[in-house]
Amino acid sequence: MLRLSDKWATVLAGERETGMGYQVVTVRLKDGRQFAGVTVVGGIISRVAGAESVPFAEEEIDGIEVTHQTNRHE
């Protein structure tokens, strides 16, 4: 799990929830990689689709977009 700083909490606070208390987002990293199907609960990245753990650090994040899509095929 990865707790996000207030910088990202502010971004996510203005967006709709995907479900009760959580959002599904795409995380874009500074090196160009993207991770879709990322679940954020209460400002904490709790799950990254297809990964056993969060494969990046907050310092690597360039952007977060709420997509409500649980995987790349939706």
Predicted model as a PDB file, atoms N, CA, C, CB and O in Angstrom, pLDDT in the B-factor column:
MODEL        1                                                                  
ATOM      1  N   MET A   1       0.852  -1.181   0.000  1.00 93.00           N  
ATOM      2  CA  MET A   1       0.000   0.000   0.000  1.00 93.00           C  
ATOM      3  C   MET A   1       0.893   1.239   0.000  1.00 93.00           C  
ATOM      4  CB  MET A   1      -0.967   0.001   1.230  1.00 93.00           C  
ATOM      5  O   MET A   1       2.041   1.211   0.446  1.00 93.00           O  
ATOM      6  N   LEU A   2       0.326   2.316  -0.513  1.00 95.00           N  
ATOM      7  CA  LEU A   2       1.066   3.567  -0.606  1.00 95.00           C  
ATOM      8  C   LEU A   2       0.144   4.717  -0.214  1.00 95.00           C  
ATOM      9  CB  LEU A   2       1.636   3.776  -2.040  1.00 95.00           C  
ATOM     10  O   LEU A   2      -0.850   4.985  -0.889  1.00 95.00           O  
ATOM     11  N   ARG A   3       0.480   5.390   0.879  1.00 95.00           N  
ATOM     12  CA  ARG A   3      -0.295   6.559   1.309  1.00 95.00           C  
ATOM     13  C   ARG A   3       0.123   7.752   0.458  1.00 95.00           C  
ATOM     14  CB  ARG A   3      -0.083   6.857   2.838  1.00 95.00           C  
ATOM     15  O   ARG A   3       1.307   8.067   0.341  1.00 95.00           O  
ATOM     16  N   LEU A   4      -0.878   8.412  -0.137  1.00 94.00           N  
ATOM     17  CA  LEU A   4      -0.617   9.584  -0.968  1.00 94.00           C  
ATOM     18  C   LEU A   4      -0.587  10.855  -0.121  1.00 94.00           C  
ATOM     19  CB  LEU A   4      -1.678   9.707  -2.072  1.00 94.00           C  
ATOM     20  O   LEU A   4      -1.293  10.962   0.882  1.00 94.00           O  
ATOM     21  N   SER A   5       0.231  11.805  -0.534  1.00 93.00           N  
ATOM     22  CA  SER A   5       0.326  13.080   0.178  1.00 93.00           C  
ATOM     23  C   SER A   5      -0.903  13.943  -0.097  1.00 93.00           C  
ATOM     24  CB  SER A   5       1.606  13.831  -0.230  1.00 93.00           C  
ATOM     25  O   SER A   5      -1.744  13.603  -0.930  1.00 93.00           O  
ATOM     26  N   ASP A   6      -0.991  15.047   0.605  1.00 92.00           N  
ATOM     27  CA  ASP A   6      -2.109  15.981   0.429  1.00 92.00           C  
ATOM     28  C   ASP A   6      -2.208  16.503  -1.000  1.00 92.00           C  
ATOM     29  CB  ASP A   6      -1.966  17.151   1.388  1.00 92.00           C  
ATOM     30  O   ASP A   6      -3.298  16.849  -1.456  1.00 92.00           O  
ATOM     31  N   LYS A   7      -1.087  16.563  -1.708  1.00 91.00           N  
ATOM     32  CA  LYS A   7      -1.105  17.018  -3.103  1.00 91.00           C  
ATOM     33  C   LYS A   7      -2.090  16.187  -3.921  1.00 91.00           C  
ATOM     34  CB  LYS A   7       0.311  16.934  -3.722  1.00 91.00           C  
ATOM     35  O   LYS A   7      -2.910  16.741  -4.654  1.00 91.00           O  
ATOM     36  N   TRP A   8      -2.016  14.876  -3.802  1.00 92.00           N  
ATOM     37  CA  TRP A   8      -2.895  13.998  -4.580  1.00 92.00           C  
ATOM     38  C   TRP A   8      -4.263  13.864  -3.937  1.00 92.00           C  
ATOM     39  CB  TRP A   8      -2.266  12.622  -4.738  1.00 92.00           C  
ATOM     40  O   TRP A   8      -5.252  13.655  -4.639  1.00 92.00           O  
ATOM     41  N   ALA A   9      -4.341  13.976  -2.636  1.00 85.00           N  
ATOM     42  CA  ALA A   9      -5.637  13.918  -1.951  1.00 85.00           C  
ATOM     43  C   ALA A   9      -6.542  15.052  -2.443  1.00 85.00           C  
ATOM     44  CB  ALA A   9      -5.447  14.005  -0.408  1.00 85.00           C  
ATOM     45  O   ALA A   9      -7.745  14.860  -2.620  1.00 85.00           O  
ATOM     46  N   THR A  10      -5.964  16.215  -2.658  1.00 87.00           N  
ATOM     47  CA  THR A  10      -6.714  17.365  -3.162  1.00 87.00           C  
ATOM     48  C   THR A  10      -7.246  17.077  -4.568  1.00 87.00           C  
ATOM     49  CB  THR A  10      -5.826  18.632  -3.171  1.00 87.00           C  
ATOM     50  O   THR A  10      -8.395  17.397  -4.874  1.00 87.00           O  
ATOM     51  N   VAL A  11      -6.423  16.481  -5.414  1.00 87.00           N  
ATOM     52  CA  VAL A  11      -6.844  16.138  -6.773  1.00 87.00           C  
ATOM     53  C   VAL A  11      -8.007  15.150  -6.723  1.00 87.00           C  
ATOM     54  CB  VAL A  11      -5.662  15.544  -7.582  1.00 87.00           C  
ATOM     55  O   VAL A  11      -9.006  15.325  -7.420  1.00 87.00           O  
ATOM     56  N   LEU A  12      -7.877  14.123  -5.905  1.00 92.00           N  
ATOM     57  CA  LEU A  12      -8.892  13.066  -5.843  1.00 92.00           C  
ATOM     58  C   LEU A  12     -10.175  13.515  -5.151  1.00 92.00           C  
ATOM     59  CB  LEU A  12      -8.332  11.861  -5.127  1.00 92.00           C  
ATOM     60  O   LEU A  12     -11.254  13.012  -5.465  1.00 92.00           O  
ATOM     61  N   ALA A  13     -10.071  14.447  -4.221  1.00 88.00           N  
ATOM     62  CA  ALA A  13     -11.244  14.904  -3.468  1.00 88.00           C  
ATOM     63  C   ALA A  13     -12.295  15.549  -4.371  1.00 88.00           C  
ATOM     64  CB  ALA A  13     -10.819  15.894  -2.390  1.00 88.00           C  
ATOM     65  O   ALA A  13     -13.486  15.509  -4.062  1.00 88.00           O  
ATOM     66  N   GLY A  14     -11.868  16.133  -5.466  1.00 87.00           N  
ATOM     67  CA  GLY A  14     -12.794  16.793  -6.383  1.00 87.00           C  
ATOM     68  C   GLY A  14     -13.435  15.861  -7.394  1.00 87.00           C  
ATOM     69  O   GLY A  14     -14.208  16.310  -8.240  1.00 87.00           O  
ATOM     70  N   GLU A  15     -13.131  14.576  -7.326  1.00 92.00           N  
ATOM     71  CA  GLU A  15     -13.630  13.602  -8.293  1.00 92.00           C  
ATOM     72  C   GLU A  15     -14.661  12.663  -7.668  1.00 92.00           C  
ATOM     73  CB  GLU A  15     -12.472  12.794  -8.868  1.00 92.00           C  
ATOM     74  O   GLU A  15     -14.660  12.444  -6.456  1.00 92.00           O  
ATOM     75  N   ARG A  16     -15.538  12.113  -8.505  1.00 93.00           N  
ATOM     76  CA  ARG A  16     -16.547  11.149  -8.032  1.00 93.00           C  
ATOM     77  C   ARG A  16     -15.895   9.861  -7.574  1.00 93.00           C  
ATOM     78  CB  ARG A  16     -17.572  10.850  -9.135  1.00 93.00           C  
ATOM     79  O   ARG A  16     -14.813   9.490  -8.032  1.00 93.00           O  
ATOM     80  N   GLU A  17     -16.572   9.191  -6.667  1.00 92.00           N  
ATOM     81  CA  GLU A  17     -16.134   7.873  -6.239  1.00 92.00           C  
ATOM     82  C   GLU A  17     -16.564   6.842  -7.274  1.00 92.00           C  
ATOM     83  CB  GLU A  17     -16.704   7.525  -4.843  1.00 92.00           C  
ATOM     84  O   GLU A  17     -17.595   7.000  -7.929  1.00 92.00           O  
ATOM     85  N   THR A  18     -15.775   5.794  -7.415  1.00 93.00           N  
ATOM     86  CA  THR A  18     -16.133   4.678  -8.271  1.00 93.00           C  
ATOM     87  C   THR A  18     -17.170   3.823  -7.569  1.00 93.00           C  
ATOM     88  CB  THR A  18     -14.893   3.843  -8.642  1.00 93.00           C  
ATOM     89  O   THR A  18     -18.102   3.309  -8.187  1.00 93.00           O  
ATOM     90  N   GLY A  19     -16.992   3.683  -6.280  1.00 90.00           N  
ATOM     91  CA  GLY A  19     -17.898   2.928  -5.429  1.00 90.00           C  
ATOM     92  C   GLY A  19     -17.839   3.520  -4.033  1.00 90.00           C  
ATOM     93  O   GLY A  19     -17.209   4.557  -3.820  1.00 90.00           O  
ATOM     94  N   MET A  20     -18.480   2.879  -3.097  1.00 91.00           N  
ATOM     95  CA  MET A  20     -18.558   3.394  -1.738  1.00 91.00           C  
ATOM     96  C   MET A  20     -17.163   3.524  -1.118  1.00 91.00           C  
ATOM     97  CB  MET A  20     -19.440   2.483  -0.876  1.00 91.00           C  
ATOM     98  O   MET A  20     -16.572   2.536  -0.681  1.00 91.00           O  
ATOM     99  N   GLY A  21     -16.650   4.753  -1.088  1.00 91.00           N  
ATOM    100  CA  GLY A  21     -15.391   5.032  -0.405  1.00 91.00           C  
ATOM    101  C   GLY A  21     -14.124   4.764  -1.185  1.00 91.00           C  
ATOM    102  O   GLY A  21     -13.036   4.810  -0.612  1.00 91.00           O  
ATOM    103  N   TYR A  22     -14.229   4.482  -2.487  1.00 94.00           N  
ATOM    104  CA  TYR A  22     -13.000   4.241  -3.251  1.00 94.00           C  
ATOM    105  C   TYR A  22     -13.115   4.803  -4.665  1.00 94.00           C  
ATOM    106  CB  TYR A  22     -12.689   2.737  -3.306  1.00 94.00           C  
ATOM    107  O   TYR A  22     -14.207   5.067  -5.169  1.00 94.00           O  
ATOM    108  N   GLN A  23     -11.947   4.976  -5.287  1.00 95.00           N  
ATOM    109  CA  GLN A  23     -11.861   5.427  -6.668  1.00 95.00           C  
ATOM    110  C   GLN A  23     -10.910   4.504  -7.413  1.00 95.00           C  
ATOM    111  CB  GLN A  23     -11.389   6.910  -6.754  1.00 95.00           C  
ATOM    112  O   GLN A  23      -9.929   4.023  -6.846  1.00 95.00           O  
ATOM    113  N   VAL A  24     -11.203   4.260  -8.682  1.00 96.00           N  
ATOM    114  CA  VAL A  24     -10.289   3.523  -9.539  1.00 96.00           C  
ATOM    115  C   VAL A  24      -9.673   4.546 -10.494  1.00 96.00           C  
ATOM    116  CB  VAL A  24     -11.024   2.349 -10.318  1.00 96.00           C  
ATOM    117  O   VAL A  24     -10.380   5.296 -11.167  1.00 96.00           O  
ATOM    118  N   VAL A  25      -8.343   4.556 -10.535  1.00 96.00           N  
ATOM    119  CA  VAL A  25      -7.607   5.586 -11.260  1.00 96.00           C  
ATOM    120  C   VAL A  25      -6.566   4.973 -12.192  1.00 96.00           C  
ATOM    121  CB  VAL A  25      -6.934   6.544 -10.280  1.00 96.00           C  
ATOM    122  O   VAL A  25      -6.246   3.787 -12.117  1.00 96.00           O  
ATOM    123  N   THR A  26      -6.055   5.824 -13.066  1.00 96.00           N  
ATOM    124  CA  THR A  26      -4.854   5.511 -13.832  1.00 96.00           C  
ATOM    125  C   THR A  26      -3.766   6.430 -13.309  1.00 96.00           C  
ATOM    126  CB  THR A  26      -5.075   5.687 -15.392  1.00 96.00           C  
ATOM    127  O   THR A  26      -3.963   7.640 -13.189  1.00 96.00           O  
ATOM    128  N   VAL A  27      -2.619   5.849 -13.000  1.00 97.00           N  
ATOM    129  CA  VAL A  27      -1.477   6.613 -12.501  1.00 97.00           C  
ATOM    130  C   VAL A  27      -0.451   6.706 -13.624  1.00 97.00           C  
ATOM    131  CB  VAL A  27      -0.856   5.952 -11.216  1.00 97.00           C  
ATOM    132  O   VAL A  27      -0.040   5.690 -14.185  1.00 97.00           O  
ATOM    133  N   ARG A  28      -0.044   7.923 -13.946  1.00 97.00           N  
ATOM    134  CA  ARG A  28       0.972   8.182 -14.968  1.00 97.00           C  
ATOM    135  C   ARG A  28       2.270   8.583 -14.255  1.00 97.00           C  
ATOM    136  CB  ARG A  28       0.501   9.308 -15.976  1.00 97.00           C  
ATOM    137  O   ARG A  28       2.268   9.476 -13.408  1.00 97.00           O  
ATOM    138  N   LEU A  29       3.361   7.927 -14.599  1.00 98.00           N  
ATOM    139  CA  LEU A  29       4.641   8.218 -13.971  1.00 98.00           C  
ATOM    140  C   LEU A  29       5.468   9.171 -14.822  1.00 98.00           C  
ATOM    141  CB  LEU A  29       5.415   6.930 -13.724  1.00 98.00           C  
ATOM    142  O   LEU A  29       5.224   9.315 -16.020  1.00 98.00           O  
ATOM    143  N   LYS A  30       6.437   9.814 -14.204  1.00 97.00           N  
ATOM    144  CA  LYS A  30       7.290  10.779 -14.891  1.00 97.00           C  
ATOM    145  C   LYS A  30       8.080  10.154 -16.027  1.00 97.00           C  
ATOM    146  CB  LYS A  30       8.236  11.417 -13.913  1.00 97.00           C  
ATOM    147  O   LYS A  30       8.449  10.845 -16.976  1.00 97.00           O  
ATOM    148  N   ASP A  31       8.349   8.839 -15.945  1.00 97.00           N  
ATOM    149  CA  ASP A  31       9.102   8.164 -17.010  1.00 97.00           C  
ATOM    150  C   ASP A  31       8.206   7.684 -18.151  1.00 97.00           C  
ATOM    151  CB  ASP A  31       9.864   6.983 -16.435  1.00 97.00           C  
ATOM    152  O   ASP A  31       8.683   7.033 -19.081  1.00 97.00           O  
ATOM    153  N   GLY A  32       6.901   8.004 -18.086  1.00 97.00           N  
ATOM    154  CA  GLY A  32       5.974   7.665 -19.161  1.00 97.00           C  
ATOM    155  C   GLY A  32       5.165   6.401 -18.931  1.00 97.00           C  
ATOM    156  O   GLY A  32       4.177   6.178 -19.631  1.00 97.00           O  
ATOM    157  N   ARG A  33       5.545   5.573 -17.980  1.00 96.00           N  
ATOM    158  CA  ARG A  33       4.762   4.374 -17.707  1.00 96.00           C  
ATOM    159  C   ARG A  33       3.414   4.761 -17.124  1.00 96.00           C  
ATOM    160  CB  ARG A  33       5.514   3.431 -16.749  1.00 96.00           C  
ATOM    161  O   ARG A  33       3.279   5.788 -16.459  1.00 96.00           O  
ATOM    162  N   GLN A  34       2.409   3.912 -17.387  1.00 96.00           N  
ATOM    163  CA  GLN A  34       1.072   4.122 -16.841  1.00 96.00           C  
ATOM    164  C   GLN A  34       0.578   2.837 -16.194  1.00 96.00           C  
ATOM    165  CB  GLN A  34       0.092   4.590 -17.943  1.00 96.00           C  
ATOM    166  O   GLN A  34       0.876   1.735 -16.654  1.00 96.00           O  
ATOM    167  N   PHE A  35      -0.180   3.003 -15.123  1.00 96.00           N  
ATOM    168  CA  PHE A  35      -0.788   1.878 -14.430  1.00 96.00           C  
ATOM    169  C   PHE A  35      -2.275   2.143 -14.341  1.00 96.00           C  
ATOM    170  CB  PHE A  35      -0.163   1.664 -13.016  1.00 96.00           C  
ATOM    171  O   PHE A  35      -2.709   3.078 -13.669  1.00 96.00           O  
ATOM    172  N   ALA A  36      -3.067   1.306 -15.031  1.00 94.00           N  
ATOM    173  CA  ALA A  36      -4.519   1.415 -14.998  1.00 94.00           C  
ATOM    174  C   ALA A  36      -5.052   0.459 -13.936  1.00 94.00           C  
ATOM    175  CB  ALA A  36      -5.142   1.105 -16.397  1.00 94.00           C  
ATOM    176  O   ALA A  36      -4.356  -0.464 -13.514  1.00 94.00           O  
ATOM    177  N   GLY A  37      -6.284   0.687 -13.513  1.00 95.00           N  
ATOM    178  CA  GLY A  37      -6.898  -0.213 -12.540  1.00 95.00           C  
ATOM    179  C   GLY A  37      -6.289  -0.096 -11.157  1.00 95.00           C  
ATOM    180  O   GLY A  37      -6.169  -1.089 -10.440  1.00 95.00           O  
ATOM    181  N   VAL A  38      -5.908   1.108 -10.784  1.00 96.00           N  
ATOM    182  CA  VAL A  38      -5.323   1.363  -9.465  1.00 96.00           C  
ATOM    183  C   VAL A  38      -6.449   1.789  -8.521  1.00 96.00           C  
ATOM    184  CB  VAL A  38      -4.195   2.467  -9.540  1.00 96.00           C  
ATOM    185  O   VAL A  38      -7.186   2.730  -8.813  1.00 96.00           O  
ATOM    186  N   THR A  39      -6.578   1.099  -7.400  1.00 96.00           N  
ATOM    187  CA  THR A  39      -7.639   1.395  -6.441  1.00 96.00           C  
ATOM    188  C   THR A  39      -7.097   2.273  -5.322  1.00 96.00           C  
ATOM    189  CB  THR A  39      -8.236   0.094  -5.864  1.00 96.00           C  
ATOM    190  O   THR A  39      -6.087   1.956  -4.695  1.00 96.00           O  
ATOM    191  N   VAL A  40      -7.797   3.396  -5.081  1.00 96.00           N  
ATOM    192  CA  VAL A  40      -7.431   4.330  -4.020  1.00 96.00           C  
ATOM    193  C   VAL A  40      -8.568   4.371  -3.006  1.00 96.00           C  
ATOM    194  CB  VAL A  40      -7.134   5.759  -4.593  1.00 96.00           C  
ATOM    195  O   VAL A  40      -9.718   4.637  -3.354  1.00 96.00           O  
ATOM    196  N   VAL A  41      -8.233   4.105  -1.758  1.00 94.00           N  
ATOM    197  CA  VAL A  41      -9.214   4.110  -0.665  1.00 94.00           C  
ATOM    198  C   VAL A  41      -8.706   5.073   0.402  1.00 94.00           C  
ATOM    199  CB  VAL A  41      -9.437   2.658  -0.070  1.00 94.00           C  
ATOM    200  O   VAL A  41      -7.657   4.851   1.007  1.00 94.00           O  
ATOM    201  N   GLY A  42      -9.463   6.143   0.625  1.00 90.00           N  
ATOM    202  CA  GLY A  42      -9.078   7.086   1.678  1.00 90.00           C  
ATOM    203  C   GLY A  42      -7.680   7.643   1.526  1.00 90.00           C  
ATOM    204  O   GLY A  42      -6.971   7.810   2.519  1.00 90.00           O  
ATOM    205  N   GLY A  43      -7.268   7.936   0.297  1.00 91.00           N  
ATOM    206  CA  GLY A  43      -5.951   8.517   0.064  1.00 91.00           C  
ATOM    207  C   GLY A  43      -4.812   7.513   0.074  1.00 91.00           C  
ATOM    208  O   GLY A  43      -3.644   7.898   0.102  1.00 91.00           O  
ATOM    209  N   ILE A  44      -5.144   6.223   0.053  1.00 94.00           N  
ATOM    210  CA  ILE A  44      -4.125   5.176   0.056  1.00 94.00           C  
ATOM    211  C   ILE A  44      -4.305   4.315  -1.186  1.00 94.00           C  
ATOM    212  CB  ILE A  44      -4.209   4.310   1.349  1.00 94.00           C  
ATOM    213  O   ILE A  44      -5.399   3.818  -1.451  1.00 94.00           O  
ATOM    214  N   ILE A  45      -3.222   4.138  -1.950  1.00 96.00           N  
ATOM    215  CA  ILE A  45      -3.272   3.186  -3.064  1.00 96.00           C  
ATOM    216  C   ILE A  45      -3.246   1.809  -2.434  1.00 96.00           C  
ATOM    217  CB  ILE A  45      -2.072   3.388  -4.093  1.00 96.00           C  
ATOM    218  O   ILE A  45      -2.246   1.401  -1.843  1.00 96.00           O  
ATOM    219  N   SER A  46      -4.357   1.095  -2.566  1.00 95.00           N  
ATOM    220  CA  SER A  46      -4.476  -0.200  -1.904  1.00 95.00           C  
ATOM    221  C   SER A  46      -4.228  -1.367  -2.850  1.00 95.00           C  
ATOM    222  CB  SER A  46      -5.843  -0.335  -1.285  1.00 95.00           C  
ATOM    223  O   SER A  46      -3.948  -2.482  -2.409  1.00 95.00           O  
ATOM    224  N   ARG A  47      -4.332  -1.108  -4.160  1.00 95.00           N  
ATOM    225  CA  ARG A  47      -4.193  -2.202  -5.120  1.00 95.00           C  
ATOM    226  C   ARG A  47      -3.831  -1.645  -6.482  1.00 95.00           C  
ATOM    227  CB  ARG A  47      -5.489  -3.031  -5.205  1.00 95.00           C  
ATOM    228  O   ARG A  47      -4.352  -0.614  -6.908  1.00 95.00           O  
ATOM    229  N   VAL A  48      -2.924  -2.347  -7.163  1.00 96.00           N  
ATOM    230  CA  VAL A  48      -2.591  -2.036  -8.554  1.00 96.00           C  
ATOM    231  C   VAL A  48      -2.892  -3.293  -9.349  1.00 96.00           C  
ATOM    232  CB  VAL A  48      -1.076  -1.577  -8.725  1.00 96.00           C  
ATOM    233  O   VAL A  48      -2.295  -4.343  -9.110  1.00 96.00           O  
ATOM    234  N   ALA A  49      -3.816  -3.189 -10.294  1.00 93.00           N  
ATOM    235  CA  ALA A  49      -4.218  -4.355 -11.083  1.00 93.00           C  
ATOM    236  C   ALA A  49      -2.998  -5.027 -11.706  1.00 93.00           C  
ATOM    237  CB  ALA A  49      -5.222  -3.948 -12.181  1.00 93.00           C  
ATOM    238  O   ALA A  49      -2.160  -4.369 -12.323  1.00 93.00           O  
ATOM    239  N   GLY A  50      -2.913  -6.341 -11.537  1.00 91.00           N  
ATOM    240  CA  GLY A  50      -1.839  -7.105 -12.135  1.00 91.00           C  
ATOM    241  C   GLY A  50      -0.526  -7.086 -11.372  1.00 91.00           C  
ATOM    242  O   GLY A  50       0.464  -7.653 -11.835  1.00 91.00           O  
ATOM    243  N   ALA A  51      -0.502  -6.442 -10.207  1.00 93.00           N  
ATOM    244  CA  ALA A  51       0.736  -6.365  -9.428  1.00 93.00           C  
ATOM    245  C   ALA A  51       0.488  -6.865  -8.009  1.00 93.00           C  
ATOM    246  CB  ALA A  51       1.282  -4.915  -9.402  1.00 93.00           C  
ATOM    247  O   ALA A  51      -0.595  -6.677  -7.455  1.00 93.00           O  
ATOM    248  N   GLU A  52       1.486  -7.494  -7.436  1.00 93.00           N  
ATOM    249  CA  GLU A  52       1.361  -7.984  -6.065  1.00 93.00           C  
ATOM    250  C   GLU A  52       1.528  -6.869  -5.044  1.00 93.00           C  
ATOM    251  CB  GLU A  52       2.383  -9.075  -5.804  1.00 93.00           C  
ATOM    252  O   GLU A  52       1.015  -6.955  -3.929  1.00 93.00           O  
ATOM    253  N   SER A  53       2.255  -5.813  -5.434  1.00 95.00           N  
ATOM    254  CA  SER A  53       2.453  -4.657  -4.560  1.00 95.00           C  
ATOM    255  C   SER A  53       2.473  -3.408  -5.433  1.00 95.00           C  
ATOM    256  CB  SER A  53       3.780  -4.788  -3.722  1.00 95.00           C  
ATOM    257  O   SER A  53       2.426  -3.506  -6.660  1.00 95.00           O  
ATOM    258  N   VAL A  54       2.542  -2.261  -4.822  1.00 96.00           N  
ATOM    259  CA  VAL A  54       2.571  -1.004  -5.578  1.00 96.00           C  
ATOM    260  C   VAL A  54       3.975  -0.869  -6.186  1.00 96.00           C  
ATOM    261  CB  VAL A  54       2.215   0.244  -4.652  1.00 96.00           C  
ATOM    262  O   VAL A  54       4.954  -0.743  -5.451  1.00 96.00           O  
ATOM    263  N   PRO A  55       4.081  -0.894  -7.529  1.00 96.00           N  
ATOM    264  CA  PRO A  55       5.391  -0.917  -8.182  1.00 96.00           C  
ATOM    265  C   PRO A  55       6.017   0.453  -8.446  1.00 96.00           C  
ATOM    266  CB  PRO A  55       5.273  -1.634  -9.465  1.00 96.00           C  
ATOM    267  O   PRO A  55       6.834   0.595  -9.355  1.00 96.00           O  
ATOM    268  N   PHE A  56       5.640   1.452  -7.663  1.00 96.00           N  
ATOM    269  CA  PHE A  56       6.205   2.791  -7.836  1.00 96.00           C  
ATOM    270  C   PHE A  56       6.112   3.539  -6.510  1.00 96.00           C  
ATOM    271  CB  PHE A  56       5.465   3.575  -8.971  1.00 96.00           C  
ATOM    272  O   PHE A  56       5.370   3.152  -5.607  1.00 96.00           O  
ATOM    273  N   ALA A  57       6.884   4.619  -6.418  1.00 96.00           N  
ATOM    274  CA  ALA A  57       6.867   5.496  -5.249  1.00 96.00           C  
ATOM    275  C   ALA A  57       6.122   6.777  -5.612  1.00 96.00           C  
ATOM    276  CB  ALA A  57       8.318   5.814  -4.757  1.00 96.00           C  
ATOM    277  O   ALA A  57       5.986   7.112  -6.789  1.00 96.00           O  
ATOM    278  N   GLU A  58       5.651   7.473  -4.615  1.00 95.00           N  
ATOM    279  CA  GLU A  58       4.899   8.708  -4.892  1.00 95.00           C  
ATOM    280  C   GLU A  58       5.729   9.720  -5.667  1.00 95.00           C  
ATOM    281  CB  GLU A  58       4.417   9.336  -3.590  1.00 95.00           C  
ATOM    282  O   GLU A  58       5.195  10.446  -6.506  1.00 95.00           O  
ATOM    283  N   GLU A  59       7.009   9.777  -5.401  1.00 96.00           N  
ATOM    284  CA  GLU A  59       7.889  10.742  -6.080  1.00 96.00           C  
ATOM    285  C   GLU A  59       7.926  10.534  -7.587  1.00 96.00           C  
ATOM    286  CB  GLU A  59       9.299  10.644  -5.525  1.00 96.00           C  
ATOM    287  O   GLU A  59       8.275  11.451  -8.331  1.00 96.00           O  
ATOM    288  N   GLU A  60       7.566   9.330  -8.046  1.00 97.00           N  
ATOM    289  CA  GLU A  60       7.576   9.022  -9.472  1.00 97.00           C  
ATOM    290  C   GLU A  60       6.290   9.445 -10.178  1.00 97.00           C  
ATOM    291  CB  GLU A  60       7.799   7.545  -9.670  1.00 97.00           C  
ATOM    292  O   GLU A  60       6.252   9.477 -11.408  1.00 97.00           O  
ATOM    293  N   ILE A  61       5.244   9.769  -9.432  1.00 97.00           N  
ATOM    294  CA  ILE A  61       3.933  10.065 -10.021  1.00 97.00           C  
ATOM    295  C   ILE A  61       3.925  11.441 -10.674  1.00 97.00           C  
ATOM    296  CB  ILE A  61       2.834   9.985  -8.954  1.00 97.00           C  
ATOM    297  O   ILE A  61       4.327  12.437 -10.074  1.00 97.00           O  
ATOM    298  N   ASP A  62       3.454  11.471 -11.926  1.00 97.00           N  
ATOM    299  CA  ASP A  62       3.300  12.716 -12.666  1.00 97.00           C  
ATOM    300  C   ASP A  62       1.835  13.145 -12.720  1.00 97.00           C  
ATOM    301  CB  ASP A  62       3.858  12.564 -14.082  1.00 97.00           C  
ATOM    302  O   ASP A  62       1.535  14.336 -12.797  1.00 97.00           O  
ATOM    303  N   GLY A  63       0.931  12.174 -12.678  1.00 96.00           N  
ATOM    304  CA  GLY A  63      -0.487  12.499 -12.743  1.00 96.00           C  
ATOM    305  C   GLY A  63      -1.354  11.330 -12.322  1.00 96.00           C  
ATOM    306  O   GLY A  63      -0.960  10.169 -12.431  1.00 96.00           O  
ATOM    307  N   ILE A  64      -2.540  11.659 -11.839  1.00 96.00           N  
ATOM    308  CA  ILE A  64      -3.533  10.656 -11.461  1.00 96.00           C  
ATOM    309  C   ILE A  64      -4.864  11.080 -12.069  1.00 96.00           C  
ATOM    310  CB  ILE A  64      -3.639  10.501  -9.893  1.00 96.00           C  
ATOM    311  O   ILE A  64      -5.312  12.213 -11.896  1.00 96.00           O  
ATOM    312  N   GLU A  65      -5.486  10.145 -12.784  1.00 95.00           N  
ATOM    313  CA  GLU A  65      -6.779  10.428 -13.418  1.00 95.00           C  
ATOM    314  C   GLU A  65      -7.798   9.383 -12.967  1.00 95.00           C  
ATOM    315  CB  GLU A  65      -6.651  10.437 -14.977  1.00 95.00           C  
ATOM    316  O   GLU A  65      -7.568   8.181 -13.096  1.00 95.00           O  
ATOM    317  N   VAL A  66      -8.917   9.854 -12.442  1.00 94.00           N  
ATOM    318  CA  VAL A  66      -9.986   8.939 -12.053  1.00 94.00           C  
ATOM    319  C   VAL A  66     -10.665   8.448 -13.328  1.00 94.00           C  
ATOM    320  CB  VAL A  66     -11.017   9.633 -11.088  1.00 94.00           C  
ATOM    321  O   VAL A  66     -11.190   9.245 -14.105  1.00 94.00           O  
ATOM    322  N   THR A  67     -10.652   7.124 -13.541  1.00 93.00           N  
ATOM    323  CA  THR A  67     -11.209   6.541 -14.759  1.00 93.00           C  
ATOM    324  C   THR A  67     -12.379   5.606 -14.473  1.00 93.00           C  
ATOM    325  CB  THR A  67     -10.132   5.793 -15.512  1.00 93.00           C  
ATOM    326  O   THR A  67     -13.196   5.344 -15.356  1.00 93.00           O  
ATOM    327  N   HIS A  68     -12.462   5.101 -13.241  1.00 89.00           N  
ATOM    328  CA  HIS A  68     -13.490   4.138 -12.843  1.00 89.00           C  
ATOM    329  C   HIS A  68     -13.354   2.816 -13.584  1.00 89.00           C  
ATOM    330  CB  HIS A  68     -14.869   4.718 -13.084  1.00 89.00           C  
ATOM    331  O   HIS A  68     -14.262   1.987 -13.521  1.00 89.00           O  
ATOM    332  N   GLN A  69     -12.246   2.596 -14.283  1.00 83.00           N  
ATOM    333  CA  GLN A  69     -12.018   1.355 -15.036  1.00 83.00           C  
ATOM    334  C   GLN A  69     -11.129   0.425 -14.232  1.00 83.00           C  
ATOM    335  CB  GLN A  69     -11.380   1.650 -16.417  1.00 83.00           C  
ATOM    336  O   GLN A  69     -10.047   0.813 -13.792  1.00 83.00           O  
ATOM    337  N   THR A  70     -11.587  -0.803 -14.042  1.00 71.00           N  
ATOM    338  CA  THR A  70     -10.855  -1.745 -13.219  1.00 71.00           C  
ATOM    339  C   THR A  70      -9.722  -2.431 -13.958  1.00 71.00           C  
ATOM    340  CB  THR A  70     -11.786  -2.766 -12.681  1.00 71.00           C  
ATOM    341  O   THR A  70      -8.834  -2.991 -13.315  1.00 71.00           O  
ATOM    342  N   ASN A  71      -9.720  -2.410 -15.292  1.00 62.00           N  
ATOM    343  CA  ASN A  71      -8.597  -2.957 -16.049  1.00 62.00           C  
ATOM    344  C   ASN A  71      -8.506  -2.268 -17.404  1.00 62.00           C  
ATOM    345  CB  ASN A  71      -8.744  -4.488 -16.227  1.00 62.00           C  
ATOM    346  O   ASN A  71      -9.362  -1.449 -17.739  1.00 62.00           O  
ATOM    347  N   ARG A  72      -7.498  -2.585 -18.170  1.00 49.00           N  
ATOM    348  CA  ARG A  72      -7.247  -1.916 -19.451  1.00 49.00           C  
ATOM    349  C   ARG A  72      -8.262  -2.259 -20.527  1.00 49.00           C  
ATOM    350  CB  ARG A  72      -5.882  -2.265 -19.943  1.00 49.00           C  
ATOM    351  O   ARG A  72      -8.327  -1.570 -21.545  1.00 49.00           O  
ATOM    352  N   HIS A  73      -9.053  -3.301 -20.330  1.00 44.00           N  
ATOM    353  CA  HIS A  73      -9.976  -3.740 -21.363  1.00 44.00           C  
ATOM    354  C   HIS A  73     -11.372  -3.143 -21.229  1.00 44.00           C  
ATOM    355  CB  HIS A  73     -10.071  -5.224 -21.344  1.00 44.00           C  
ATOM    356  O   HIS A  73     -12.255  -3.469 -22.022  1.00 44.00           O  
ATOM    357  N   GLU A  74     -11.588  -2.289 -20.258  1.00 40.00           N  
ATOM    358  CA  GLU A  74     -12.929  -1.703 -20.078  1.00 40.00           C  
ATOM    359  C   GLU A  74     -13.049  -0.404 -20.805  1.00 40.00           C  
ATOM    360  CB  GLU A  74     -13.241  -1.493 -18.609  1.00 40.00           C  
ATOM    361  O   GLU A  74     -14.104   0.229 -20.767  1.00 40.00           O  
TER     362      GLU A  74                                                      
ENDMDL                                                                          
END                                                                             
